Amino acid sequence: MPYRLQALSLALPLALAFAAGQGQAARVDNFVLLDHEGAAHELYYYRDAPAVVIMVQGNGCPIVRNALNDYKALRDRYGEQGVEFYLLNANLQDDRASMRKEAAEWDIDIPILDDEAQLIGESLGLVRTAEVLVIDPKTWQIAYRGPLNDRINDYERQRAEASEHYAADAIEALVAGEGQAIKVAQRDAIGCLINFPARTEQQVPISYTADVAPILQQNCVVCHQEGGIGPWAMTGYNMVRGFAPMIREVVRTKRMPPWHADPHIGTFKNGRGLTVEEARTLVHWAEAGAPRGEGDDPLELADNRAVEWPLGEPDLIIDIPAYEVPASGVVDYQFPVVKNPLDEPVWIVATDILPGDRNVVHHVLFGSTESETAVSDRGFDFEQYIGGYAPGNEGSHMPQGTGIRVEGGGYYQIQMHYTPYGKAVVDHSKLGLYFADEPPANYLRQTVVVDPTIRVPANDARFQEEAYLTFDRDAVLHSLVPHSHYRGIASHFELQRPDGSSEMLLSVPNYDFNWQRTYEFAEPVAMPAGSKLVHRTVYDNSARNPGNPDPNRDVPWGLQSWDEMLYGAVTFTWREESTANPIHNEELQETFQFVGFMDRNMDGKLVWSELPERMKKRLVQGFAAVDANGDGGLDANEIFNMNNRRQEVAATDGAPSAE
């Protein structure tokens, strides 16, 4: 059979099933889209809502603009009853910036979902803007589609008031429940036509061999290979074809590839997100019946297999003590300490961690220490942090020209987080360390923007916490890692410069606790002295969050996953520093860190009401003396100087310094 006819015979059944341009979909498959402000929205998140309503929007369309007030009135009427309202833009000519401009000009306070790949609009069978879809979350069927009402029934004429309220009637029926009949399920809508080129143009059929396999090799095989962390290996066409419907699903919901940074903010050298074109190719291929195409199978030829040490054989392998992980229950964090077998100092320039059993090793962090008994009970106190592992955060090289110096002797301190999975196993993980032949030009410095005082209120679906870290010298930012637990749903990093300008450096609007990514900038970011790096995390502590262990609990800081964290890992270098001229002051850096999470109004100083109780007791009589510049608050330098004086006095008196 000729290839084109073969592709058509494979394509037709699945294309009809997905209703991709062959009609209007009755059932809506799940999807995740970012809105015009960069926030993520998942359709099936609202599974307990009485209805989800979507109006098709397009910038400049007079029909949409005319209908906006009616739509907002509908939102105001039924939003209090739990109905969710959205706009959806699938126009090729519109982008996020123009949507924001349209929203500002027309006072749009409803999220505009940006369907930039047109995949959702295609699957919904959209033709014109201003069409309204009323979706029943009990079945995910479209209960009504058509115009909002009959007020606008012609392109050049409109009534003063509507006499028929089609969308409101459908919503009313769904809110009432108990099988209430919907009087009108579908009507033709007027609006501006939407161009879906993939649906109307004559195109060469997409094939696995020519189009799909190269995308998978570039973005997916690194995990989905024999011995990799993916649950199945992309060994060739037969295997991939069987998973084609799942590939469609995970691309539409942005679960895969597990790269969750907003593609419109920042550029990262280790990025693994799909382009719009790649997403279209994968989804259209699945909807076309997953045709193979002609020629050899690229994935079979590649013979992809995971290697033990992807960075090459390490210069030093540290065996982490074996640990028996039970089949069930909770395992406390383990903090083994391993003696450094080397007597001479080394410069570490790359690290890797080989989990003994990936099923139970949730994450590993490690650093160097002089103490045989050093432990960390807060999760961010390492004498010298070096590196770590989590799914999605495997071995890596440090930025060119940087490294971490570890003195001879001493110990390596390790934090192990184990999660039982139904089978008792013995984990025996290993650290791999890679050394420089000569000292690098500069030290790689690592810190965290953190707040160990957070408390996420019960049943709060959009609770935000923030902290910041001030850099008192010119610095260069290399990478960021946002971290929270089951309730974290979005994280952001913003750079606030001393000249008053600000820049969003990283936005992770669809944070996934299962994947802990390092976002390494393609071009390091300059941070002038006095800059603040602000880290914000949004938490969903509601029953709608499927991973929430207990929505009725106020959640404090804690290491275990049922507690929470506001934790943003940062790698940077001081511009004035070199390995021949170290200037880093760890105690001062920790003081800036402390001020950054206690300073609630983020003005750079702690007033009396912001001080912790232990400091208030010490400063009842001495606050004014510590406030050297007399501005009514204590900045990081003043607190640092106070602590130094206390330590000097304690050393003189022969007594330990009190905190």
C-alpha positions in Angstrom: 0.0 0.0 0.0 1.5 3.4 -0.9 2.6 5.4 2.2 0.0 8.2 1.8 -2.9 5.7 1.6 -1.4 3.7 4.5 -1.2 6.8 6.6 -4.7 7.8 5.8 -6.1 4.4 6.7 -4.3 4.6 10.1 -5.3 8.2 10.7 -9.1 8.1 10.1 -10.3 6.1 13.1 -8.2 8.0 15.7 -8.8 11.4 14.0 -12.6 10.8 14.3 -12.2 9.7 17.9 -10.4 12.8 18.8 -12.7 15.0 16.7 -9.7 17.0 15.6 -11.3 19.2 13.0 -13.8 16.6 11.8 -16.6 18.0 13.9 -17.2 19.4 17.3 -16.0 17.5 20.3 -18.6 16.2 22.7 -16.1 15.3 25.5 -13.2 17.5 26.5 -9.9 15.8 27.3 -7.8 17.2 30.0 -5.3 20.0 29.3 -3.1 22.5 30.9 -2.6 26.0 29.5 -0.9 29.2 30.8 -3.0 32.3 30.9 -2.1 35.8 29.7 -0.4 36.5 33.1 1.7 33.3 33.0 -0.4 31.3 35.5 -1.1 27.6 34.8 -4.6 26.2 34.7 -5.6 22.5 34.4 -9.2 21.7 33.3 -9.6 18.6 35.4 -8.6 20.4 38.6 -12.2 21.6 38.7 -13.7 18.2 38.8 -15.8 19.1 41.8 -17.2 22.3 40.2 -20.8 22.4 39.0 -19.7 23.7 35.6 -16.7 25.1 33.8 -17.5 27.8 31.2 -15.1 28.9 28.4 -15.7 31.7 26.0 -13.5 31.8 22.9 -11.6 35.1 22.8 -9.6 36.9 20.1 -7.9 40.3 20.3 -9.7 43.0 18.4 -12.8 40.9 17.6 -15.8 43.3 18.0 -18.2 40.4 18.8 -16.0 39.3 21.7 -15.5 42.8 23.0 -19.3 43.4 22.8 -20.0 40.2 24.7 -17.5 40.8 27.5 -19.7 42.6 29.9 -22.5 40.0 29.5 -19.9 37.3 30.2 -18.5 39.0 33.2 -22.1 39.4 34.5 -22.6 35.7 34.1 -19.3 35.1 36.0 -20.4 37.4 38.8 -23.8 35.6 39.0 -22.5 32.0 39.1 -18.9 32.3 40.3 -20.1 32.5 43.9 -21.8 29.1 43.3 -18.5 27.5 42.3 -18.8 27.7 38.5 -15.4 28.4 36.9 -15.0 30.9 34.1 -12.3 31.3 31.5 -11.5 32.8 28.1 -9.5 30.9 25.5 -7.5 32.4 22.8 -6.4 30.1 19.9 -5.5 32.9 17.4 -2.3 32.5 15.5 -1.9 36.3 15.4 -2.2 36.8 19.2 0.5 36.3 21.8 0.7 36.8 25.5 1.9 40.4 25.3 -1.0 41.4 23.1 -3.5 39.5 25.3 -2.2 41.4 28.3 -2.7 44.7 26.4 -6.2 43.7 25.3 -7.0 42.7 28.9 -5.8 46.0 30.2 -7.7 48.0 27.6 -10.9 46.2 27.9 -10.8 45.6 31.7 -10.7 41.8 31.3 -10.4 40.2 34.8 -11.0 36.6 33.7 -7.9 34.4 32.8 -7.3 34.3 29.1 -5.9 30.8 28.3 -3.2 31.0 25.7 -3.6 28.1 23.3 -0.5 29.0 21.3 -0.1 25.5 19.8 -3.8 25.5 18.8 -4.0 21.9 20.1 -7.0 22.6 22.4 -8.9 24.7 20.0 -8.5 22.0 17.3 -9.7 19.2 19.6 -12.7 21.3 20.6 -13.6 21.9 17.0 -13.6 25.7 17.4 -14.5 27.7 14.3 -15.2 31.2 15.6 -14.5 33.4 18.5 -17.3 34.4 21.0 -18.5 30.8 21.1 -19.3 29.7 24.7 -18.7 26.1 25.9 -20.4 25.0 29.1 -18.7 21.8 30.3 -20.1 19.3 32.8 -17.2 18.2 35.1 -19.2 15.1 36.1 -18.7 13.6 32.6 -16.5 16.2 30.9 -19.1 16.4 28.2 -20.0 19.7 26.6 -23.5 20.5 27.9 -23.9 23.5 25.7 -22.0 25.3 22.9 -23.0 28.4 21.0 -23.6 32.1 21.6 -23.8 33.5 25.1 -27.3 34.7 24.4 -29.4 36.2 21.6 -28.5 39.9 22.3 -25.9 39.8 19.5 -27.5 37.9 16.6 -25.9 39.7 13.7 -22.5 41.1 12.8 -23.8 44.6 12.4 -26.9 44.7 14.6 -27.6 44.0 18.3 -30.6 44.1 20.6 -30.8 46.3 23.6 -31.4 43.3 25.8 -31.2 39.5 25.3 -34.5 37.5 25.3 -32.8 34.1 25.3 -30.0 33.2 27.7 -28.6 30.0 26.4 -25.4 29.7 28.4 -27.1 30.8 31.6 -29.9 28.2 31.1 -27.3 25.5 30.7 -25.3 26.6 33.8 -28.5 26.8 35.8 -29.4 23.2 34.8 -25.9 22.0 35.9 -25.9 23.9 39.1 -29.4 22.4 39.9 -28.1 18.9 39.2 -30.3 15.9 39.5 -30.5 15.4 35.7 -32.0 18.7 34.9 -32.6 18.9 31.2 -30.8 21.6 29.1 -33.3 23.3 26.8 -30.8 24.2 24.1 -27.6 22.1 23.8 -26.1 23.7 20.7 -26.6 26.8 18.5 -24.4 28.4 15.8 -22.4 31.2 17.1 -21.3 34.4 15.3 -17.8 35.7 15.8 -14.4 36.1 14.0 -13.1 33.1 12.2 -10.1 31.3 13.6 -7.4 30.1 11.3 -6.3 26.5 12.0 -3.7 25.8 9.3 -3.1 22.2 10.4 -6.7 21.5 10.0 -7.2 23.0 6.6 -4.0 22.9 4.7 -2.8 20.0 2.6 0.2 18.7 4.4 2.7 15.8 4.1 1.6 13.2 6.6 3.6 13.2 9.9 5.6 10.1 10.3 7.4 8.4 13.2 10.6 7.9 11.4 11.0 11.3 9.9 9.3 13.6 12.4 8.5 12.0 15.7 11.6 9.9 16.6 14.0 12.8 16.4 11.9 14.8 18.9 11.8 11.8 21.2 15.5 11.3 20.9 16.2 14.9 21.7 13.8 15.4 24.6 12.6 12.1 26.0 15.0 9.2 25.6 17.4 10.5 28.2 14.9 9.2 30.7 12.9 6.7 28.6 15.8 4.3 27.9 16.8 0.9 29.2 18.1 1.4 32.7 16.7 5.0 32.8 14.3 6.6 35.3 11.4 6.5 32.9 8.8 3.8 33.5 9.2 2.4 29.9 11.9 2.5 27.3 11.5 4.1 23.9 13.2 1.2 22.2 11.5 1.6 18.8 8.3 2.2 16.8 6.3 -0.7 18.2 6.8 0.5 21.8 6.2 4.2 21.1 3.1 3.5 19.0 1.6 1.6 21.9 2.0 4.7 24.1 0.9 7.2 21.4 -2.4 8.1 23.2 -0.4 8.6 26.5 2.1 10.8 24.6 -0.8 12.9 23.4 -2.2 13.2 26.9 1.0 14.1 28.7 1.9 16.7 26.1 -1.5 18.4 26.4 -1.3 18.4 30.1 2.3 19.5 30.2 3.4 16.6 32.3 6.0 15.6 29.9 8.7 16.4 29.2 9.1 17.3 32.9 10.3 20.9 32.2 8.0 23.3 33.9 9.6 26.7 33.3 7.4 29.3 31.5 8.9 29.3 28.0 8.3 33.1 27.7 10.6 33.9 30.7 14.4 33.3 30.7 16.6 31.1 28.5 18.2 28.0 30.1 21.1 25.9 28.7 19.6 22.7 30.1 16.0 23.3 28.9 14.0 20.3 27.9 10.7 21.9 27.1 9.0 21.2 23.8 8.6 24.0 21.3 5.2 24.8 20.0 6.0 23.0 16.7 7.3 19.9 18.5 4.2 19.7 20.7 2.0 20.0 17.6 3.9 17.3 15.8 3.6 14.8 18.6 -0.1 15.4 19.2 -1.1 15.5 15.6 0.9 12.3 15.0 -0.9 10.5 17.8 -4.3 11.8 16.5 -3.4 10.6 13.0 -3.1 7.0 14.2 0.7 7.0 14.9 1.9 6.2 11.3 5.4 4.8 11.1 6.6 6.1 7.8 9.4 4.8 5.6 13.0 4.0 6.3 15.0 2.7 9.3 13.8 3.2 12.9 16.0 5.9 14.4 15.5 4.8 17.9 16.5 1.2 17.1 19.6 2.4 15.4 20.5 4.6 18.4 20.5 1.6 20.8 19.8 3.9 23.8 21.0 2.5 27.1 21.6 4.2 30.4 25.2 4.2 31.6 26.2 3.9 35.2 28.1 7.2 35.3 26.9 9.6 32.5 29.7 12.1 33.2 32.3 9.4 32.9 34.1 7.4 35.6 34.4 9.7 38.7 37.8 10.6 40.2 36.4 9.6 43.6 33.5 7.3 44.5 32.0 7.6 48.0 29.9 4.7 49.2 26.9 5.8 51.2 26.2 3.4 54.0 23.6 0.8 53.1 20.2 1.4 54.6 17.2 -1.0 55.0 14.1 0.7 53.7 10.9 -1.0 54.9 8.0 -1.8 52.6 5.7 0.8 54.1 5.6 3.5 56.7 7.6 6.7 57.2 11.4 6.8 57.1 13.0 9.7 59.0 15.6 11.6 57.1 18.9 9.9 57.4 22.2 11.8 57.9 25.1 9.5 57.3 28.6 10.9 57.6 31.5 9.3 55.6 35.2 9.9 56.2 37.0 11.7 53.4 39.6 9.1 52.2 41.8 11.9 50.7 44.4 13.8 52.8 45.1 16.4 50.1 42.7 19.2 49.1 40.7 18.9 45.8 38.7 21.1 43.6 35.3 19.5 42.8 34.0 20.7 39.3 31.3 18.1 38.7 29.2 15.7 40.8 26.9 12.7 40.2 24.9 10.4 42.5 24.1 6.9 41.7 20.9 5.8 43.6 21.0 2.2 44.8 17.2 1.9 44.2 15.5 4.8 42.4 12.2 3.6 43.7 13.0 4.5 47.3 15.6 7.3 46.9 13.5 10.5 46.8 16.5 12.8 47.0 20.1 13.1 48.2 22.0 16.2 49.4 25.6 16.3 50.5 28.4 18.5 51.6 31.8 18.5 53.3 32.3 19.0 57.0 34.9 18.8 59.7 32.6 17.1 62.2 32.0 13.4 62.3 28.6 13.9 63.9 27.3 16.8 61.8 23.6 16.6 61.1 21.0 19.0 59.6 17.5 19.1 61.1 16.2 22.0 59.1 17.2 20.9 55.6 19.5 23.8 54.6 22.4 23.9 57.0 25.4 22.2 55.5 28.9 23.3 56.6 29.7 23.4 52.9 27.0 22.3 50.5 28.3 20.6 47.4 25.5 18.9 45.4 22.5 16.7 45.3 20.2 14.4 43.4 16.5 14.2 42.7 14.5 12.9 39.7 15.2 15.4 37.0 18.3 16.7 38.9 21.0 14.3 38.0 24.8 14.7 37.6 26.1 18.0 36.3 29.2 20.1 35.7 29.6 23.3 37.6 29.8 26.5 35.6 32.9 26.9 33.5 35.8 28.3 35.5 34.3 27.5 38.9 34.6 24.8 41.5 34.3 23.9 45.2 37.4 23.3 47.3 37.3 20.4 49.8 40.2 20.2 52.2 41.9 17.0 52.9 40.6 14.9 55.7 37.3 15.7 57.3 34.0 14.0 56.3 31.2 14.1 53.7 27.8 14.7 55.3 24.8 13.3 53.4 21.1 13.8 53.7 19.0 10.8 52.5 15.3 11.0 51.9 13.7 7.6 51.5 10.1 6.9 50.5 8.9 3.2 50.8 7.0 1.9 47.8 5.6 -1.5 48.9 8.7 -3.6 48.9 11.4 -3.9 51.5 14.8 -3.1 49.9 18.3 -2.3 50.9 19.6 0.9 49.3 23.3 1.3 48.6 23.8 4.6 46.8 27.1 6.2 45.8 28.5 9.7 45.3 30.7 10.4 42.3 33.1 13.4 42.5 35.1 14.9 39.6 38.2 17.0 40.2 39.9 19.8 38.4 43.6 19.3 37.5 44.3 23.0 38.4 42.4 25.4 40.7 39.6 27.0 38.7 39.4 30.8 38.4 36.6 31.3 41.0 34.7 29.7 43.8 31.1 28.4 43.0 29.0 29.8 45.9 25.7 28.2 46.9 23.0 29.5 49.1 19.2 29.4 49.5 16.4 31.9 49.6 14.4 30.3 52.4 11.7 30.9 55.1 11.6 28.2 57.8 8.8 30.2 59.6 6.1 29.5 56.9 2.7 28.2 57.8 0.2 27.4 55.0 -3.4 27.9 56.2 -5.9 25.0 56.0 -8.2 24.9 53.0 -6.4 27.8 51.3 -6.1 27.1 47.5 -3.8 30.0 46.6 -1.6 30.9 49.6 1.6 32.7 48.8 4.8 33.0 50.8 7.9 35.0 49.9 11.4 35.7 51.1 14.4 37.4 49.6 18.2 37.5 49.7 20.3 40.6 49.4 23.7 40.5 47.6 25.9 43.2 49.1 28.5 42.9 46.4 28.4 42.6 42.6 27.5 39.0 41.9 26.8 36.7 38.9 23.8 34.3 39.1 24.2 30.9 37.4 21.2 28.7 38.4 18.0 28.5 40.4 16.1 25.6 41.9 12.6 26.1 43.3 11.6 23.6 46.0 8.4 22.9 47.9 6.4 19.8 48.7 2.9 18.4 47.9 1.1 21.7 48.3 3.5 23.8 46.2 2.0 24.6 42.7 4.0 27.5 41.4 7.3 29.3 42.1 8.9 32.5 40.9 12.2 34.3 41.2 12.4 38.0 40.7 15.5 40.2 40.7 15.0 43.6 42.2 18.0 45.9 41.4 19.1 48.9 43.5 18.1 51.3 40.7 14.5 50.3 41.2 14.2 48.1 38.1 13.0 44.5 38.4 13.1 41.4 36.2 11.3 38.0 36.4 14.2 35.6 36.1 12.3 32.3 36.4 8.7 31.4 36.5 7.5 27.8 37.2 3.7 28.1 36.9 3.1 24.4 36.9 5.4 23.1 39.7 5.6 19.4 40.1 7.0 18.0 43.3 8.0 14.8 41.5 10.6 16.6 39.4 13.2 18.8 41.0 14.8 20.7 38.2 17.9 23.0 38.2 17.3 25.9 35.9 20.8 27.0 34.6 20.8 30.2 32.7 22.1 30.2 29.2 23.8 33.5 30.0 24.6 34.1 33.7 22.7 37.0 35.2 24.6 40.1 36.5 23.4 41.1 40.0 24.7 44.6 41.0 25.6 45.2 44.6 22.4 45.8 46.6 20.2 43.6 44.5 17.5 41.5 46.1 16.6 38.0 44.8 13.0 37.5 45.7 11.6 34.0 45.8 7.8 33.4 45.9 5.9 30.1 46.1 2.1 29.5 45.8 0.6 26.7 47.8 -2.7 24.8 47.2 -3.8 23.4 50.6 -7.3 22.7 49.4 -9.2 19.4 48.8 -8.9 20.1 45.0 -5.2 19.4 45.2 -5.0 15.6 44.5 -1.6 15.3 46.3 -2.7 17.1 49.4 -2.3 14.7 52.5 -4.7 16.8 54.7 -6.4 20.0 53.5 -7.7 20.7 57.1 -4.2 21.1 58.5 -2.2 24.3 58.9 1.0 23.2 57.4 4.4 24.3 59.0 7.9 24.1 57.7 9.3 20.6 57.8 11.6 18.1 56.0 9.0 15.5 55.4 6.8 15.9 52.3 3.6 16.3 54.3 5.1 19.5 55.7 6.1 22.4 53.5 9.1 24.5 52.4 9.8 27.8 50.8 13.3 26.9 49.5 15.0 28.4 46.5 18.5 27.1 45.8 20.9 29.5 44.2 24.4 29.1 42.7 26.4 32.3 42.1 29.9 33.8 42.0 31.2 37.1 43.4 32.5 39.2 40.6 35.4 40.5 42.7 36.3 37.1 44.1 38.9 34.6 42.8 40.4 31.4 44.1 43.5 33.4 44.8 41.5 36.1 46.6 38.5 34.7 48.6 36.1 37.4 49.9 33.1 35.3 50.8 31.8 35.7 54.4 29.4 32.8 55.2 28.2 34.3 58.5 27.3 37.6 56.8 25.5 35.7 54.0 23.5 33.8 56.6 22.6 37.1 58.3 21.2 38.4 55.0 19.3 35.2 54.6 17.8 35.7 58.1 16.7 39.2 57.4 15.2 38.1 54.0 12.7 35.8 55.7 11.9 37.9 58.8 11.5 41.2 56.9 7.7 41.0 56.2 7.4 44.3 54.4 10.7 43.7 52.5 12.2 47.1 53.2 15.7 45.8 54.0 15.5 46.1 57.8 13.8 44.5 60.8 11.7 46.8 63.0 10.8 45.7 66.5 7.6 43.9 65.5 9.5 41.8 63.0 12.2 40.6 65.4 11.9 37.0 66.8 11.2 36.7 70.5 14.7 35.6 71.3 16.1 38.8 69.9 13.6 41.0 71.6 14.6 39.6 74.9 18.2 40.5 74.2 17.5 43.9 72.9 14.9 45.3 75.3 17.5 47.9 76.5 19.9 47.9 73.5 17.9 48.2 70.3 18.8 51.8 69.7 22.5 51.1 70.3 22.5 48.3 67.7 20.6 50.6 65.2 23.8 52.4 64.2 22.2 54.5 61.4 19.2 55.4 63.5 16.6 54.5 60.9 14.4 52.6 63.4 15.3 49.1 62.1 18.2 46.6 62.1 19.7 45.8 58.7 21.9 42.7 58.0 25.1 44.6 58.7 23.9 45.9 62.0 22.8 42.4 63.1 26.1 40.9 61.9 28.1 43.5 63.8 26.0 42.9 66.9 26.6 39.1 66.8 30.4 39.7 66.3 30.5 41.9 69.3 28.6 39.3 71.4 31.1 36.6 70.2 34.0 38.8 71.1 32.6 39.5 74.6 31.8 35.8 75.1 35.4 34.8 74.0 36.8 37.4 76.4 34.7 36.2 79.3 35.4 32.6 78.5 31.7 31.9 78.1 29.8 30.6 75.0 28.0 33.1 72.9 24.2 33.1 73.5 21.7 33.3 70.6 
